[in-house]
Amino acid sequence: MPTPDHTGVVPPADRPPAADPTDTSAVAVLRAPRAARVLAASLLGRIPLGAAPLALLVFARETMTLTVAGLLVGAFTAGTAVGQPMLARMAQRWRQPPVLWLSVTASTIGFALTAAHVNLPVTVCAAALAGAGAPPFESCLRVLWRDLLPAHRVQTAYTLDIAVQELIFILGPVVTLAAVGLAGPPGGLAAAALLQAVGTAWFATTDAVRRWRGEPAVRHWAGPLRAGRLRLVLGALLLVGAAVGSVTVAATGYAEAAGARSWAGWLLAAQATGALVGGLLYVRFGGLRRHATLPRAVGVFAVGYLPLLLTPAPAAMLGLMAVSGLALPALLTIAFVAIDDVAPTGTVAEAFAWAATAFSVGSAGGAAVAGAVLDAAGEVTVGFLIAPLSAVAACGIALAATRAAGGGRSAS
């Protein structure tokens, strides 16, 4: 092995190779100063988004009907849909830490009032407050990447965030059930509030978060929504969310028809695992990113849902559900790159929040339509038909967005 010379200096040829400045791997992203911390902190703070719906259901079912339990979940989801863009706009205009602390305080109060169960109107409003106050980690994190990373690694950071975000929906229910087992039905709500608060403290005290400032810009009441191409991308995301939400209900109907209701959780976990794998593959193979466009990604996403129409035996269905999740991270990454590109100056954080809202609203609508269709048709396969149809419609809107850009860059 080569040795240092008499000065103690290792000859250049024997030194460890310097980091490759063109490296766009996930490892390169995580090695960037503070990148791993803000990603981990935001994920911790977002676990309640996967935990709270189940926590609310478990809590409500102790003394309330299933209809009321669904009302609480709906109130929480609606609060999140309204609160995220509003909070992101505040963070973009001022600074992130004060908005994060204010929002987590409001959300914690909402969880506490829900657990107190004073009466039904107060409880429903409290659940809505818990959702409306959920800190806007997604939008806050995504505007940080350009400060933390060179431009050629930002898309990798988006994909990595989207892929590992699937852990929220895997760990969230596990955390809820563990907390309920330890502390009873209110324990799930307490765990959600605690994780959210710890994640906020870890994220908001990072120096990169404290230093970040939004871009100075002329303010408009419509914020980023005044950009026509952004509205098209959000429309596509709404329909993609509808596809995902419809499959959640269809999978539950499939499990019940198969005589094993518990299979529903495993099927959804398989889909989340497929998304995690798909995201990591998209990060690993740069060639996929070079040829990717939003219409192509949505098209692949639609094709991934078609095999579910076969509704095979549960073991095979697990594999098909995993396949259906593979394309989602790439699709969302390309959409976020397009949003970053087309959002008016000074509105990027809010634009990312609107993307999350569009996806959530679409998911809720898709679930509602799938439930109505399954009840009316009584045929499980029909429930799985909604996803590819929604995805095809999303593909049409994505094509319109690309044409609006004049056939622009591959990320659009």
C-alpha positions in Angstrom: 0.0 0.0 0.0 1.5 3.5 -0.9 2.9 5.4 2.0 3.3 9.1 2.8 6.6 10.7 1.8 9.0 12.2 4.2 6.8 15.3 4.7 3.9 13.0 5.8 1.8 13.9 2.7 0.1 11.2 0.7 0.9 11.5 -3.0 -2.1 12.7 -5.0 -2.6 9.4 -6.7 -2.9 7.6 -3.4 -5.5 10.0 -1.8 -9.1 8.9 -1.5 -11.1 10.1 -4.6 -12.9 13.3 -4.1 -16.7 13.3 -4.1 -18.1 13.3 -7.7 -19.7 16.7 -8.3 -22.0 15.1 -10.9 -23.3 12.4 -8.5 -27.1 12.5 -8.2 -27.5 9.5 -6.0 -29.6 9.4 -2.8 -26.4 9.0 -0.8 -25.0 12.2 -2.3 -28.2 14.0 -1.2 -28.1 12.6 2.3 -24.4 13.5 2.7 -25.1 17.2 2.1 -24.9 19.2 5.3 -28.3 19.2 7.2 -30.1 17.4 4.4 -30.6 14.2 6.3 -31.7 16.1 9.4 -34.4 18.1 7.7 -35.7 15.1 5.8 -35.8 12.9 8.9 -37.4 15.7 11.0 -40.1 16.4 8.4 -40.9 12.7 8.2 -41.2 12.4 11.9 -43.5 15.4 12.0 -45.6 14.0 9.2 -46.3 10.6 10.8 -49.5 12.0 12.3 -50.9 12.4 8.8 -50.8 8.6 8.5 -51.6 8.0 12.2 -54.4 10.6 12.9 -57.2 9.1 10.7 -56.9 5.7 12.3 -56.5 7.3 15.8 -59.7 9.3 15.3 -61.6 6.2 14.1 -60.4 4.1 17.1 -61.2 6.9 19.5 -64.6 7.7 18.1 -65.7 4.1 17.9 -65.6 3.8 21.7 -68.7 5.9 22.1 -69.8 7.0 18.6 -71.3 5.5 15.5 -69.3 4.7 12.4 -70.9 7.7 10.7 -69.7 10.1 13.3 -66.3 8.5 13.3 -66.1 9.1 9.6 -67.2 12.7 10.1 -64.2 13.3 12.4 -61.8 11.9 9.9 -63.4 14.0 7.2 -63.1 17.1 9.4 -59.4 16.4 10.0 -58.8 15.8 6.2 -60.7 19.0 5.3 -58.8 21.0 7.8 -55.5 19.7 6.4 -56.6 20.6 2.8 -57.5 24.2 3.8 -54.7 24.7 6.3 -51.6 23.6 4.2 -51.8 26.3 1.5 -52.7 29.0 4.0 -49.8 28.1 6.3 -47.4 27.7 3.4 -48.3 31.2 2.1 -47.5 32.6 5.6 -44.2 30.8 5.7 -43.3 32.0 2.2 -44.1 35.6 3.1 -42.4 35.7 6.5 -40.3 32.9 7.9 -40.8 29.2 8.5 -40.1 28.7 12.3 -42.8 31.1 13.6 -45.4 29.6 11.3 -44.4 26.0 12.3 -44.6 26.8 16.0 -47.9 28.6 15.6 -49.4 25.8 13.6 -48.2 22.9 15.8 -49.6 24.7 18.8 -53.0 25.0 17.1 -53.0 21.4 16.1 -52.0 20.2 19.5 -54.9 22.1 21.0 -57.2 20.5 18.4 -56.0 17.0 19.3 -56.5 17.8 23.1 -60.0 19.1 22.6 -60.9 16.1 20.5 -59.7 13.7 23.2 -61.7 15.7 25.8 -64.9 15.0 23.8 -66.9 17.9 25.3 -69.7 17.4 22.8 -70.1 16.5 19.2 -69.9 20.0 17.6 -66.8 20.9 19.6 -65.2 17.5 18.9 -65.8 17.9 15.1 -64.4 21.4 15.1 -61.4 20.3 17.2 -60.6 17.5 14.7 -60.8 20.1 11.9 -58.4 22.4 13.9 -56.0 19.5 14.4 -55.8 19.1 10.7 -55.8 22.8 9.8 -52.8 23.3 12.2 -50.8 20.4 10.8 -47.4 22.0 10.1 -46.7 22.4 6.4 -43.6 20.2 6.4 -43.9 19.1 2.7 -43.8 22.6 1.3 -41.3 23.9 3.8 -38.9 21.1 3.1 -39.2 21.2 -0.7 -38.3 24.9 -0.9 -35.2 24.2 1.2 -33.7 21.7 -1.3 -32.4 24.5 -3.6 -30.5 26.1 -0.7 -29.1 22.8 0.6 -28.2 21.1 -2.7 -26.7 21.9 -6.2 -29.4 22.2 -8.8 -28.7 18.8 -10.4 -29.5 17.0 -7.1 -32.8 18.7 -6.4 -34.9 16.3 -8.4 -33.2 13.3 -6.6 -34.2 15.0 -3.3 -37.8 15.3 -4.4 -37.9 11.6 -5.4 -36.2 10.5 -2.2 -38.7 12.6 -0.1 -41.7 11.1 -2.0 -40.3 7.6 -1.7 -39.6 7.6 2.0 -42.8 9.4 2.7 -44.5 6.1 2.1 -43.1 5.2 5.6 -45.6 7.6 7.0 -48.5 5.5 5.9 -46.8 2.3 7.0 -45.6 3.5 10.4 -48.5 5.8 11.2 -51.1 3.0 11.8 -48.5 0.9 13.7 -47.8 3.9 16.0 -51.5 4.4 16.6 -52.2 0.8 17.5 -49.2 0.7 19.8 -50.2 3.9 21.6 -53.8 2.7 21.9 -52.6 -0.6 23.3 -50.6 1.3 26.0 -52.9 4.2 26.9 -56.4 3.3 25.5 -58.3 5.0 22.6 -57.0 8.6 23.5 -53.5 7.3 23.3 -53.5 7.4 19.5 -54.4 11.1 19.5 -51.7 11.8 22.1 -49.1 10.0 20.1 -50.0 11.9 17.0 -49.7 15.2 18.8 -46.4 14.3 20.4 -44.7 13.1 17.3 -45.8 16.2 15.4 -44.4 18.4 18.2 -41.1 16.6 18.3 -40.7 16.7 14.6 -41.5 20.4 14.5 -38.9 21.2 17.2 -36.3 19.1 15.4 -37.1 20.7 12.0 -37.6 24.4 13.1 -34.4 24.6 15.1 -32.2 23.6 12.1 -30.0 26.5 11.0 -31.0 26.1 7.3 -34.7 26.5 8.3 -34.0 29.5 10.5 -32.0 31.2 7.8 -34.4 30.6 4.9 -36.3 33.5 3.5 -39.0 33.6 0.8 -38.3 35.5 -2.4 -39.5 39.1 -2.5 -42.4 39.3 -4.9 -45.6 41.2 -5.8 -48.4 39.6 -3.8 -51.6 38.5 -5.5 -54.8 37.2 -3.8 -54.7 34.1 -5.9 -51.1 33.3 -5.1 -49.6 30.6 -7.4 -53.1 29.7 -8.7 -52.9 32.6 -11.1 -50.5 30.6 -13.3 -52.6 28.6 -15.9 -50.1 25.9 -16.4 -49.9 25.3 -12.6 -53.6 24.9 -12.5 -53.3 22.2 -15.2 -50.6 20.3 -13.2 -52.8 20.5 -10.1 -55.8 19.2 -12.0 -53.7 16.2 -13.1 -52.6 15.6 -9.5 -56.2 15.8 -8.3 -57.1 12.9 -10.7 -54.0 11.0 -9.7 -55.2 11.3 -6.1 -58.6 10.1 -7.1 -57.1 7.0 -8.6 -55.1 6.2 -5.4 -58.1 7.0 -3.1 -60.5 4.8 -5.1 -58.1 1.8 -4.9 -58.0 2.2 -1.1 -61.8 1.5 -1.0 -61.7 -1.0 -3.7 -59.0 -3.0 -1.9 -61.2 -3.0 1.2 -64.2 -4.3 -0.8 -62.0 -6.9 -2.4 -60.7 -8.1 1.0 -64.3 -8.4 2.3 -65.4 -10.3 -0.8 -62.5 -12.7 -0.3 -63.7 -13.3 3.3 -60.6 -11.9 4.9 -61.1 -8.2 5.9 -57.6 -8.1 7.4 -56.1 -8.5 4.0 -57.1 -4.8 3.2 -54.3 -3.5 5.4 -51.7 -5.9 3.8 -52.8 -4.9 0.3 -52.4 -1.2 1.0 -49.0 -1.8 2.7 -48.0 -3.7 -0.4 -48.9 -0.7 -2.6 -46.9 1.6 -0.3 -44.0 -0.7 -0.4 -44.2 -0.7 -4.2 -44.1 3.1 -4.2 -41.0 3.0 -1.9 -39.2 0.6 -4.2 -40.3 2.6 -7.3 -38.9 5.8 -5.8 -35.6 4.3 -5.0 -35.3 2.8 -8.5 -36.1 6.2 -10.0 -33.3 7.7 -7.9 -30.9 4.9 -8.8 -31.3 4.9 -12.6 -30.6 8.3 -14.1 -31.7 7.2 -17.5 -35.3 7.0 -16.3 -35.2 10.7 -15.4 -33.7 11.8 -18.7 -36.6 10.4 -20.7 -39.4 11.1 -18.2 -42.2 13.6 -18.9 -45.4 14.1 -16.9 -47.7 12.6 -19.6 -45.4 9.5 -19.9 -45.3 9.1 -16.1 -49.1 9.4 -15.8 -49.5 6.9 -18.6 -47.2 4.3 -16.9 -49.1 5.0 -13.7 -52.4 4.2 -15.5 -51.1 1.0 -17.0 -49.9 -0.1 -13.5 -53.5 -0.1 -12.3 -54.9 -2.3 -15.1 -53.8 -5.7 -13.7 -55.9 -5.0 -10.6 -59.0 -5.6 -12.7 -58.0 -9.3 -12.8 -58.7 -9.5 -9.0 -56.8 -12.8 -8.5 -56.3 -14.7 -5.3 -55.1 -12.5 -2.3 -51.5 -13.7 -2.5 -51.2 -12.7 -6.2 -53.2 -9.5 -5.5 -50.4 -8.4 -3.1 -48.0 -8.5 -6.0 -50.3 -6.6 -8.3 -50.9 -3.9 -5.6 -47.1 -3.5 -5.3 -46.8 -3.0 -9.0 -49.6 -0.4 -9.0 -47.5 1.7 -6.6 -44.2 1.7 -8.5 -44.8 4.7 -10.8 -46.2 7.1 -8.2 -43.0 8.6 -6.9 -41.6 9.3 -10.4 -44.9 10.9 -11.4 -45.0 13.1 -8.3 -41.3 14.1 -8.7 -41.9 15.3 -12.3 -45.0 17.2 -11.1 -43.0 18.9 -8.4 -40.2 19.9 -10.8 -42.9 21.3 -13.1 -44.5 23.2 -10.2 -41.1 24.6 -9.1 -40.7 25.8 -12.7 -44.1 27.4 -13.3 -45.0 28.8 -9.9 -44.8 32.6 -9.9 -41.9 34.1 -8.0 -42.3 34.1 -4.3 -45.1 31.5 -4.3 -43.3 28.1 -4.6 -43.9 27.0 -1.0 -47.7 27.7 -1.4 -47.7 26.0 -4.8 -46.3 22.8 -3.2 -48.9 23.0 -0.6 -51.6 23.3 -3.2 -50.2 20.1 -4.8 -50.6 18.2 -1.6 -54.2 19.6 -1.2 -55.1 18.7 -4.8 -53.9 15.1 -4.2 -55.7 14.8 -0.9 -59.0 16.2 -2.2 -58.8 13.9 -5.2 -58.1 11.0 -2.9 -61.1 11.7 -0.8 -63.3 12.2 -3.9 -62.0 8.9 -5.4 -62.7 7.0 -2.2 -66.2 8.4 -2.1 -67.0 7.6 -5.7 -65.5 4.1 -5.3 -67.7 3.4 -2.2 -70.8 4.5 -4.0 -70.0 2.5 -7.1 -69.2 -0.6 -5.1 -72.5 -0.3 -3.2 -74.5 0.2 -6.3 -72.8 -2.5 -8.5 -71.9 -5.1 -5.9 -69.0 -6.1 -8.1 -65.4 -5.7 -6.8 -63.9 -5.4 -10.2 -65.9 -2.2 -10.9 -64.3 -0.5 -8.0 -60.8 -1.1 -9.5 -61.9 0.4 -12.8 -62.1 4.0 -11.4 -58.3 4.2 -11.0 -57.2 3.6 -14.6 -60.0 5.8 -15.9 -59.0 8.7 -13.6 -55.4 8.2 -14.5 -56.2 8.4 -18.3 -58.0 11.6 -17.7 -55.0 12.9 -15.7 -52.8 12.0 -18.7 -54.9 14.1 -20.9 -54.5 17.1 -18.6 -50.8 16.5 -18.4 -50.6 16.6 -22.2 -52.4 19.9 -22.1 -49.9 21.2 -19.5 -47.0 20.1 -21.8 -48.5 21.8 -24.8 -49.1 24.9 -22.8 -45.3 25.0 -22.1 -44.7 24.7 -25.9 -43.4 21.2 -25.5 -40.9 22.4 -22.9 -38.4 20.6 -20.8 -38.6 16.9 -19.9 -39.6 17.7 -16.4 -42.8 19.3 -17.5 
